[in-house]
Amino acid sequence: MPKARKSRKKLALQVDVTAGLEALHHHAAGIDVGNAEHYAAVPVGRDPQPVQTFGSFTADLHRLAKWLQACQIETVVMQATGVYWIALYEVLEGYGLQVNVVNAKYTKTLPGRKTDVLECQWLQKLHTFGLLNNSFLPPEEIRVLRTYLRQRENLVAAAGTCIQQMQKVLTQMNVQLANVISDLSGMTGMAILQAILDGQRDPQQLAALADPRVQASRKEIAQSLEGHWREDLLFVLGQVHDLYFTYLESITACDQRIETHLKTMQGKVDVVAQPLPEARPKDRLPNRKHIPQFGLREELYRITGVDLTRIDGIQVQTAQVLVSEVGVDMTRWPTEHHFSSWLGLSPNNQITGGKVIRRGTKKVLNRAATALRLAAQTLHRSKSYLGAKYRRLRARLGAPKAITAMAHHLARLIYRLLRFGTQYHDKGVEYYERKYRETEMKWLQKQAAKLNMQLIPTGALTK
């Protein structure tokens, strides 16, 4: 590198990026969050030591909050570092401080400034001039609901892992039960597994426990149950079996906590005066495993004021995930476009020199966006307006892009319902096809006008 270029680089590093900016937060502090220690910085002149270190114990967090109050601090900024910020956030919020949690991606400092002391000073400086955006944090009651639901999801995933382990152990003993019944965790599978653990080895006796609705014959089931019963594998099977039912009990306990917490949340509608509309046929599904065994749809309707399950693809569990992740107050996002962008479902093209070098969406890890993508996939066979639109997008763009586009559309619909309290009404497949033909006709007419041509309907040619 030439010497002139090196000198220009050194000068660029010494430029103050905040020079000439107007301070928006004069009583701001920055905290660099860590596992064992937190570094806090206040404006110069508030304390003889404007940067101090505090431990992560509860007493240290209270001492940090009192020190900030003594320095006349009103607003604090910190990075969302793992889960280390949560306890500090709750303590500072309890002292009446306005706490802002920001994404570390947008707080990158200049080269050569990466130390804990300089990091907290850099955060304090950026926040003073209003250069950081506060991350979205739902209200306390929504955060509690989110904690319960995420724990429930972990328990359901663990229960599914147990089913896979039991199937693996049976395969190792050459017991091919999974090849003749569709679900090992169903009534037939659990009855046969319990009999095996109780000591029953006769294939005919085990096959007799099958439910009459099983399509496989008793002979086929008996043949699949002829294996070599190894004691070590039977021991593993018993432990995993007991662990599976332990997870089921934990899921039930979690459902009870969710139901109790939902009843404590303030509702937007009176269910007695405005009863919940009858469930659509798409919602009348057979009882699947691990679904909440209480009136979840009714509680969500009372809390949100709308029935989100009226939207095709949105099942009651999907609606529960959305409420627990984004809450019910949509005023946090000015428009539906801001909401879909926060979810990472809006286009985020990278343009350099006037050319688009990459097309796609932002890489965002968001449970609500994942739930909407899964909901969009279920529209493939839906006989509705949304189903017709998804199938046309899928044929034109491919499955991945169509899923993202429909998830974006679902996000906008949910925003409108929760923000304005409107109810969703499906217009049907025929309405979508008619509107699509009208749109195509208008486009063709515009193209023909540009070429000084005129469209003639085929019916006129036959006359």
C-alpha positions in Angstrom: 0.0 0.0 0.0 1.4 3.4 -0.9 2.4 5.7 1.9 -0.2 8.3 1.0 -3.0 5.7 1.2 -1.7 4.6 4.7 -1.7 8.1 5.9 -5.2 8.7 4.7 -6.4 5.5 6.5 -4.8 6.7 9.8 -6.5 10.1 9.4 -9.8 8.4 8.8 -9.6 6.4 12.0 -9.0 9.6 13.9 -12.2 11.3 12.6 -15.0 11.7 15.2 -18.1 10.3 13.5 -20.3 12.1 16.0 -18.8 15.5 15.4 -21.5 18.1 14.6 -24.4 16.0 15.8 -26.9 17.3 18.3 -27.1 15.4 21.6 -30.6 13.9 22.1 -30.0 12.1 25.4 -28.0 14.2 27.8 -28.4 11.9 30.7 -27.4 8.6 29.0 -25.2 5.8 30.2 -23.7 2.8 28.4 -23.2 -0.7 29.8 -21.0 -3.4 28.3 -22.7 -6.6 29.6 -20.6 -9.6 30.5 -21.0 -12.9 32.3 -19.0 -12.0 35.4 -18.6 -8.2 35.1 -20.5 -5.3 33.7 -18.7 -2.1 32.6 -20.7 1.1 32.9 -19.9 4.5 31.5 -21.6 7.9 32.3 -21.0 11.3 30.8 -17.7 13.0 31.9 -18.2 15.2 34.9 -20.9 13.1 36.6 -18.4 11.2 38.7 -14.6 11.3 39.3 -14.5 7.9 37.7 -16.9 8.0 34.7 -16.3 4.3 33.9 -16.7 1.7 36.6 -16.8 -2.1 36.9 -19.6 -4.0 38.7 -20.0 -7.7 39.4 -22.9 -9.8 38.2 -24.3 -10.7 41.6 -27.7 -9.2 42.6 -26.1 -6.9 45.2 -23.7 -5.6 42.5 -26.6 -4.9 40.1 -28.4 -2.9 42.7 -25.2 -1.0 43.5 -24.9 -0.2 39.7 -28.4 1.1 39.6 -27.9 3.3 42.6 -24.7 4.7 41.1 -26.5 5.5 37.9 -29.2 7.3 39.9 -26.5 9.3 41.8 -25.1 10.3 38.5 -28.5 11.6 37.4 -28.8 9.1 34.6 -32.2 8.7 33.0 -31.6 6.3 30.1 -29.3 3.3 29.7 -28.2 1.4 26.7 -26.8 -2.2 26.6 -26.3 -4.9 24.1 -28.4 -8.0 23.9 -25.6 -10.4 24.9 -26.9 -13.9 25.4 -29.1 -14.0 28.5 -26.7 -12.0 30.7 -28.6 -8.7 30.1 -32.0 -10.0 31.4 -31.3 -9.8 35.1 -29.6 -6.4 34.8 -32.5 -5.1 32.6 -35.1 -6.1 35.3 -33.1 -4.4 38.1 -32.5 -1.2 36.2 -36.2 -1.1 35.1 -37.2 -1.5 38.7 -35.3 1.7 39.6 -37.3 3.7 37.1 -34.5 3.9 34.4 -35.3 3.8 30.7 -33.4 0.7 29.6 -32.7 0.3 25.9 -31.5 -3.1 24.6 -29.8 -2.9 21.1 -28.6 -5.4 18.6 -24.8 -5.8 18.8 -24.8 -5.8 15.0 -25.5 -2.1 15.0 -23.0 -1.1 17.7 -19.8 -2.0 15.9 -17.1 0.3 16.9 -14.2 1.7 15.0 -11.1 -0.5 14.5 -8.7 -0.5 17.4 -11.4 0.3 20.0 -12.3 -3.2 21.1 -12.0 -3.2 24.9 -14.6 -3.4 27.6 -13.9 0.1 28.8 -14.0 1.6 25.4 -17.0 -0.5 24.4 -19.2 0.9 27.2 -18.0 4.5 26.4 -18.8 3.9 22.7 -22.3 2.7 23.5 -22.9 5.8 25.8 -21.7 8.1 23.0 -23.9 6.6 20.3 -26.9 6.6 22.6 -26.3 10.2 23.5 -26.6 11.3 19.9 -29.6 8.9 19.2 -27.7 6.6 16.8 -29.1 3.4 18.3 -32.5 1.8 17.8 -34.1 0.1 20.8 -35.0 -3.5 20.2 -38.5 -4.7 20.6 -39.4 -6.1 24.0 -43.0 -7.2 24.7 -44.7 -6.3 28.0 -44.1 -8.4 31.1 -47.2 -10.5 30.8 -46.3 -11.4 27.2 -42.8 -12.3 28.3 -44.1 -14.6 30.9 -46.4 -16.3 28.4 -43.4 -16.6 26.0 -41.3 -18.3 28.7 -44.0 -20.9 29.3 -44.6 -21.5 25.6 -40.9 -21.9 24.8 -40.5 -24.3 27.7 -43.4 -26.3 26.3 -41.8 -26.4 22.8 -38.6 -27.8 24.4 -40.6 -30.5 26.2 -42.5 -31.4 23.0 -39.2 -31.7 21.1 -37.7 -33.8 23.9 -40.7 -36.1 23.8 -40.3 -36.5 20.1 -36.7 -37.5 20.7 -37.8 -40.2 23.1 -40.1 -41.7 20.4 -37.1 -41.8 18.0 -34.9 -43.5 20.6 -37.6 -46.1 21.3 -38.0 -46.8 17.6 -34.2 -47.2 17.3 -34.0 -49.7 20.2 -36.8 -51.8 18.7 -35.0 -51.8 15.4 -31.8 -53.0 17.1 -33.8 -55.9 18.5 -35.3 -56.4 14.9 -38.8 -55.6 16.2 -40.2 -53.9 13.1 -43.3 -52.5 14.8 -42.8 -49.1 13.2 -43.3 -50.6 9.7 -46.8 -51.8 10.4 -48.3 -49.0 12.4 -48.1 -45.3 11.5 -47.4 -43.9 14.9 -45.4 -45.6 17.6 -46.7 -43.2 20.2 -50.3 -44.0 19.4 -52.7 -46.1 21.4 -51.5 -49.4 19.7 -47.8 -48.6 19.9 -47.9 -47.6 23.6 -50.0 -50.7 24.6 -47.6 -53.1 22.9 -44.6 -51.3 24.3 -46.0 -51.5 27.8 -46.7 -55.2 27.4 -43.2 -55.8 26.2 -41.8 -54.0 29.3 -44.1 -56.1 31.5 -42.5 -59.3 30.2 -44.8 -60.4 27.3 -42.9 -61.9 24.4 -45.5 -63.9 22.5 -46.1 -62.1 19.2 -49.7 -63.3 19.0 -50.5 -61.9 22.4 -48.8 -58.6 21.6 -50.6 -58.4 18.2 -54.0 -58.8 20.0 -53.5 -55.5 21.7 -53.7 -53.6 18.4 -56.6 -51.3 17.9 -59.2 -52.5 15.4 -58.6 -49.3 13.3 -55.1 -50.4 12.4 -54.9 -51.2 8.7 -52.3 -53.9 9.1 -53.6 -57.4 9.8 -52.9 -59.2 13.1 -50.7 -61.6 11.2 -48.5 -58.8 9.9 -48.3 -57.2 13.3 -47.3 -60.6 14.9 -44.6 -61.1 12.3 -43.1 -57.7 13.0 -42.9 -58.5 16.7 -40.6 -61.5 16.3 -37.2 -60.2 17.5 -34.3 -61.0 19.8 -35.0 -59.6 23.2 -31.7 -58.4 24.5 -31.7 -57.4 28.2 -29.5 -54.4 27.7 -31.7 -53.0 25.0 -34.9 -53.7 27.0 -33.4 -51.8 29.9 -32.8 -48.8 27.6 -36.3 -49.1 26.2 -37.8 -49.0 29.7 -35.9 -45.9 30.7 -36.7 -44.0 27.5 -40.4 -45.1 27.9 -40.6 -43.8 31.4 -38.8 -40.6 30.3 -41.4 -40.1 27.6 -44.3 -40.1 30.0 -42.4 -37.8 32.3 -42.2 -35.3 29.5 -45.9 -35.8 28.8 -46.7 -34.9 32.5 -44.4 -31.9 32.3 -46.3 -30.8 29.1 -49.6 -31.1 30.9 -48.3 -29.0 33.9 -47.0 -26.4 31.4 -50.4 -26.3 29.8 -52.0 -25.6 33.1 -49.6 -22.7 33.8 -50.4 -21.3 30.3 -54.1 -21.6 30.9 -53.9 -19.9 34.3 -51.7 -17.1 33.0 -54.0 -16.4 30.0 -57.0 -16.0 32.3 -55.1 -13.3 34.2 -54.5 -11.2 31.0 -56.8 -8.4 30.2 -59.2 -9.1 27.3 -60.3 -6.9 24.5 -63.7 -8.4 24.0 -66.4 -9.8 26.2 -66.8 -13.4 25.1 -70.3 -13.5 26.5 -71.5 -10.4 24.6 -69.5 -11.3 21.5 -69.1 -15.1 21.4 -66.4 -16.7 19.4 -67.4 -17.6 15.8 -67.8 -21.2 15.0 -64.6 -22.9 13.9 -64.1 -23.3 10.2 -63.9 -26.8 8.8 -60.1 -26.4 8.4 -59.9 -26.1 12.2 -61.8 -29.3 12.9 -58.8 -31.5 12.8 -58.4 -34.8 14.6 -56.8 -34.5 18.0 -53.1 -34.5 17.4 -50.6 -35.2 20.2 -49.2 -32.5 22.4 -51.9 -29.9 21.5 -53.2 -27.9 24.5 -56.1 -29.6 26.1 -58.0 -26.5 27.1 -59.9 -23.7 25.3 -56.8 -22.0 23.9 -58.7 -20.6 20.9 -61.3 -18.9 23.1 -58.6 -17.4 25.3 -56.7 -16.0 22.4 -59.9 -14.6 21.0 -60.6 -12.8 24.3 -57.1 -11.4 24.5 -56.6 -10.3 21.0 -60.3 -9.3 20.1 -60.1 -11.2 16.8 -60.1 -14.8 15.7 -56.7 -15.3 14.0 -57.6 -18.9 13.1 -60.1 -17.5 10.5 -57.0 -16.9 8.3 -56.2 -20.0 6.3 -53.0 -21.6 7.4 -53.1 -20.1 10.9 -53.9 -22.9 13.4 -54.5 -22.2 17.0 -51.0 -23.2 18.0 -49.6 -20.8 15.4 -51.7 -18.0 16.8 -50.4 -18.8 20.2 -46.8 -18.5 19.0 -47.5 -15.2 17.4 -49.2 -13.7 20.5 -46.4 -14.9 22.8 -43.7 -13.5 20.5 -45.1 -10.1 19.3 -47.9 -9.5 21.8 -51.2 -7.9 20.9 -50.2 -4.2 20.6 -49.2 -3.4 17.0 -48.6 0.3 17.6 -44.9 -0.6 18.1 -44.7 -0.8 14.3 -46.1 2.3 12.4 -47.2 0.2 9.4 -47.6 -3.4 8.3 -44.5 -3.0 6.2 -42.4 -2.1 9.3 -43.8 -5.2 11.0 -43.0 -7.6 8.1 -39.5 -6.1 7.9 -38.9 -6.6 11.6 -39.9 -10.3 11.0 -37.4 -10.6 8.3 -40.0 -11.3 5.6 -39.5 -8.2 3.5 -37.1 -7.9 0.5 -33.6 -6.8 1.5 -31.8 -6.2 -1.8 -28.1 -5.4 -1.6 -27.3 -2.7 -4.2 -23.7 -1.7 -5.1 -23.0 0.8 -7.9 -26.7 0.9 -8.9 -26.7 -2.9 -9.5 -28.5 -5.5 -7.4 -25.9 -8.0 -6.3 -28.1 -10.0 -4.0 -31.8 -10.5 -3.6 -33.4 -12.0 -0.6 -34.6 -11.2 2.9 -32.7 -10.3 6.1 -31.3 -13.1 8.1 -33.4 -12.9 11.2 -33.9 -15.6 13.8 -37.5 -15.0 14.8 -39.9 -17.7 16.0 -42.9 -15.7 14.8 -41.5 -15.6 11.3 -40.7 -19.3 11.4 -44.3 -20.0 12.5 -45.6 -17.9 9.6 -43.4 -19.8 7.1 -44.7 -23.1 8.4 -48.3 -21.8 8.1 -47.6 -20.7 4.5 -46.6 -24.3 3.6 -50.0 -25.6 4.6 -51.7 -23.5 2.0 -50.7 -25.8 -0.8 -54.0 -27.8 -0.7 -56.1 -25.0 0.7 -59.3 -24.2 -1.3 -59.3 -20.6 -0.4 -58.1 -17.2 -1.7 -54.7 -17.6 0.0 -54.4 -21.1 -1.2 -54.9 -20.1 -4.8 -52.4 -17.3 -4.5 -49.8 -19.6 -3.0 -50.2 -22.2 -5.7 -49.8 -19.5 -8.4 -46.7 -18.0 -6.7 -45.3 -21.5 -6.2 -45.6 -22.3 -9.9 -44.0 -19.1 -11.0 -41.3 -18.5 -8.3 -40.7 -21.9 -6.8 -41.5 -23.2 -3.3 -38.9 -21.3 -1.2 -39.8 -17.9 -2.6 -43.5 -18.6 -2.6 -43.4 -19.6 1.1 -41.6 -16.4 2.0 -44.0 -14.3 -0.1 -47.0 -15.9 1.5 -45.5 -15.6 5.0 -45.1 -11.9 4.3 -48.8 -11.7 3.2 -49.9 -13.5 6.4 -47.9 -11.1 8.5 -49.6 -8.2 6.9 -53.0 -9.7 7.5 -52.2 -10.4 11.2 -51.0 -6.9 11.6 -54.3 -5.5 10.2 -56.4 -7.7 12.4 -54.5 -7.0 15.6 -54.1 -3.3 14.9 -57.5 -2.3 13.7 -59.6 -5.2 15.1 -61.1 -6.2 11.7 -62.2 -9.7 11.1 -60.9 -11.8 8.2 -63.3 -13.1 5.6 -62.1 -15.5 2.9 -63.1 -14.4 -0.6 -62.6 -17.8 -2.2 -60.7 -19.2 -5.1 -63.0 -17.9 -7.8 -62.6 -14.3 -6.6 -58.8 -14.6 -6.8 -58.9 -16.1 -10.3 -61.2 -13.4 -11.5 -59.1 -10.6 -10.0 -56.0 -12.2 -11.5 -57.5 -12.3 -15.0 -58.5 -8.7 -14.7 -55.0 -7.7 -13.6 -53.5 -9.7 -16.5 -55.9 -8.0 -18.9 -55.0 -4.5 -17.7 -51.3 -5.3 -18.1 -51.8 -6.6 -21.7 -53.8 -3.6 -22.6 -51.0 -1.3 -21.4 -48.4 -3.3 -23.4 -50.6 -3.1 -26.5 -51.1 0.6 -26.1 -47.3 1.1 -25.9 -47.0 -0.7 -29.3 -49.9 1.2 -30.8 -51.9 -2.0 -31.0 -55.3 -3.1 -29.9 -56.5 -6.2 -28.2 -59.4 -8.0 -29.9 -61.3 -10.7 -27.9 -61.3 -14.1 -29.5 -65.1 -14.1 -29.6 -65.1 -11.1 -32.0 -62.9 -13.0 -34.4 -65.3 -15.9 -34.7 -68.2 -13.7 -35.8 
